[in-house]
Amino acid sequence: MSGVSTHVLDTVKGEPAAGLVVRLEREGRELGQGITDIDGRLADFGVGALSAGVYRLVFETENYLGPDAFFPEVVVTFRADGRRSRYHVPVLISPYAYSTYRGS
């Protein structure tokens, strides 16, 4: 199981955001990437438990929302304390807004 997962929901369509590319980065280096499934979930970035540090999830929203999207990408920066086996970072998106929170 990956040390980080995400769930992306499209708030305009009222459904999961399937087919969205998401990258996991640390210190400017890509650690893994994947594509959200039909339920908008991405559970495996190909990494194990995260050590303490600052990480970034980069959501390639332009490819999903289209070229007129105000945010061509959404970057969520979060801190891992290194004590949890998994971090879950859900995101709600639309062409003109996004929100996120620490999931469980």
Buried (B, 14 or more C-beta within 10 A) or exposed (E): EBBBBBBBBBBEEEEBBBEBBBBBBBEEEEBBBBEBBEEBBBBEBEBEBBEEEEBBBBBBBBBBBEEEBEBEEBEBEBEBEEEEEBBBBBBBBBBEEBEBEEEE
